Amino acid sequence: MPYRKQETQRAYNREWMRLRRAGECGTPGGTDLPTPFRIRAAKDVLELLEEAIHNVREASEAGPLERARTIGFLAGACLRAIEVADLSGRVESLEMILKDRKK
């Protein structure tokens, strides 16, 4: 990332290298997420989206049209996550079958 000031760039690079040496992932300016919120699989995405939809449905400050639009968007993301979870399960089962055939 280009910086206008060389000092800012050097400070960022120093911090980034420190994080790499410490074994931490992310960037110096990034937001640290607690471990329970780290997304590792499609199942994690589905749980997060379920919580988000629940929060949107309970939000009293949002109007009905805004809530409906947001829930529709999140539902589309849920469908994609379900498709990915289904495909990953099918791929894993195919890999198991192919490993058994080799033996």
C-alpha positions as CSV (number, residue, x, y, z in Angstrom):
1,M,0.0,0.0,0.0
2,P,1.6,3.3,-1.0
3,Y,1.9,6.0,1.6
4,R,2.5,9.7,1.1
5,K,4.8,9.8,4.1
6,Q,7.7,7.4,4.3
7,E,7.6,7.4,8.1
8,T,4.0,6.2,8.1
9,Q,4.9,3.4,5.7
10,R,7.9,2.4,7.8
11,A,5.8,2.3,10.9
12,Y,3.1,0.1,9.2
13,N,5.7,-2.3,7.9
14,R,7.4,-2.5,11.3
15,E,4.1,-3.4,12.9
16,W,3.2,-5.8,10.2
17,M,6.5,-7.7,10.5
18,R,6.1,-7.7,14.3
19,L,2.6,-9.4,13.9
20,R,4.1,-11.9,11.5
21,R,6.9,-12.8,13.9
22,A,4.3,-13.2,16.7
23,G,2.3,-15.6,14.5
24,E,-0.8,-13.5,14.5
25,C,-2.9,-13.1,11.4
26,G,-4.3,-9.9,10.0
27,T,-2.9,-6.5,9.5
28,P,-1.9,-3.8,11.9
29,G,-5.0,-1.7,11.2
30,G,-7.4,-4.6,11.1
31,T,-10.1,-5.4,13.6
32,D,-9.3,-8.3,15.9
33,L,-12.2,-10.8,16.1
34,P,-12.6,-13.0,19.1
35,T,-12.1,-16.7,18.5
36,P,-15.8,-17.6,18.6
37,F,-16.5,-15.2,15.7
38,R,-13.8,-16.6,13.4
39,I,-15.4,-18.1,10.3
40,R,-13.8,-21.4,9.3
41,A,-16.6,-23.2,7.4
42,A,-20.0,-22.7,5.8
43,K,-21.6,-23.8,9.1
44,D,-20.0,-20.9,10.8
45,V,-21.4,-18.5,8.2
46,L,-24.9,-19.9,8.6
47,E,-24.7,-19.5,12.4
48,L,-23.5,-15.9,12.0
49,L,-26.3,-15.1,9.5
50,E,-28.9,-16.7,11.7
51,E,-27.8,-14.4,14.5
52,A,-27.8,-11.4,12.2
53,I,-31.3,-12.1,10.9
54,H,-32.6,-12.5,14.4
55,N,-31.0,-9.1,15.3
56,V,-32.6,-7.4,12.3
57,R,-36.0,-8.9,13.1
58,E,-35.8,-7.5,16.7
59,A,-34.5,-4.0,15.7
60,S,-37.2,-1.6,16.5
61,E,-35.5,1.5,15.1
62,A,-35.6,0.1,11.5
63,G,-38.7,0.4,9.4
64,P,-40.5,-2.6,8.0
65,L,-39.3,-2.0,4.5
66,E,-35.7,-1.6,5.7
67,R,-35.9,-4.8,7.8
68,A,-37.5,-6.7,4.9
69,R,-34.8,-5.6,2.5
70,T,-32.0,-6.6,4.9
71,I,-33.6,-9.9,5.7
72,G,-33.9,-10.7,2.0
73,F,-30.3,-9.9,1.4
74,L,-29.2,-12.1,4.4
75,A,-31.5,-14.9,3.2
76,G,-29.7,-14.8,-0.2
77,A,-26.4,-15.1,1.6
78,C,-27.8,-18.0,3.6
79,L,-28.8,-19.9,0.5
80,R,-25.3,-19.5,-1.0
81,A,-23.8,-20.7,2.3
82,I,-26.1,-23.7,2.3
83,E,-25.1,-24.6,-1.3
84,V,-21.5,-24.4,-0.4
85,A,-22.0,-26.6,2.7
86,D,-23.8,-29.1,0.6
87,L,-21.2,-29.1,-2.1
88,S,-18.3,-29.4,0.4
89,G,-20.0,-32.4,2.0
90,R,-20.5,-34.1,-1.3
91,V,-16.8,-33.4,-2.3
92,E,-15.6,-34.9,1.0
93,S,-17.7,-38.0,0.5
94,L,-16.3,-38.4,-3.1
95,E,-12.8,-38.0,-1.8
96,M,-13.4,-40.8,0.8
97,I,-14.7,-43.1,-2.0
98,L,-11.7,-42.4,-4.2
99,K,-9.3,-43.0,-1.3
100,D,-11.0,-46.4,-0.6
101,R,-10.7,-47.3,-4.3
102,K,-7.0,-46.7,-4.2
103,K,-6.6,-49.2,-1.4
